[in-house]
């Protein structure tokens, strides 16, 4: 993502092309949805009155062509990035939405995107006096801690491993992607989307694979193979090269989960709280759709709290937008939640780096945050 931002900053024509590609992808998805669910496209487009767009800050700046220079400047990482488009009329014309009010919900600050705000709306995280935490897992992972009285928000470069980008046999959650792996007395059970032959790992499949390798002692807690593989890696399914995991894949996962676990604990430390006080932990983003909570806890991605407190909300951002579109004053609904939020740049907090090193190990998070 940083590479794309840098390219946009250095080459205005490439920035324009990235923006165009993003806009085309949005209208294509909308047209596909109308064709599949309604059957009508052109007439329905003319009836749409509002369009709401949320997302991580980097994607919003690339989509609108505004603010990516500020996002690359650390001085702006704790302030709101202006990424409102200046050509809404062109959007309406391109999308054939003549009567639609197009709204791009602004990010909270820096790399804390508006998808997190939509998550908070959908999960009603801040509507209780009980302490709760929310993580939106992705290439950029956003984390919110609600103490019962105040909201703390941060983000970490969660790494692309949890979205299977940069993984040797990584792939999106589509037909043939491994989503679940389980070791039993009868051997290894591998579940793929649409029960097709395994073609690679999506995020949850990669997590399960690493958990199985650790449990069977093929992998050490350090992330190294117990027996040298000569760089060839380890195939979970013999004779299926699409199921090979190499050391670089494991390292990428370790760095992603260490960043997330360290960020969660650093927020808890700031308000002198422990995991025992958290009553809800909401995992949002597509990664959570097929997540095995037990394996995530065993590897230290999620804390060892009661599984009943952990909620998987893969479509929370979408649900938040739906609620807002049905609200008489949708922008106020978002603004009210984050108006008094306290944002953190974890690179300025020394204890975060110390925790990060400790969390690289493939082992459970300790119950206490101190």
Secondary structure, 3 states (H helix, E strand, C coil): CHHHHHHHHHCHHHHHHHHHHHHHHHHHHHHHHHHHHCCCCHHHHHHCCEEEECCCHHHHHHHHCCCHHHHCCHHHCCCCCCCCCCCHHHHHHHHCCCCCEEEECCCCECCECHHHHHHHHHHCHHHCCCCEEEEECCCCEEEEEECCCCEEEEEECCCHHHHCCCCCCECCCCCCEEEEEEEECCEEEEEEHHHCCCCEECHHHHHHHHHHHHHCCCECCCCCECCCCCCCCEECCCCCHHHEECHHHHHHHHHHHHHHHHHHHHHHHHCCCCHHHCCEEEEECHHHHHCCHHHHHHCCCCECCCHHHEEEECCHHHHHHHHHHCCCCHHHHHHHHHCCCEEECHHHCHHHHHHHHHCCCCCCECCCCC
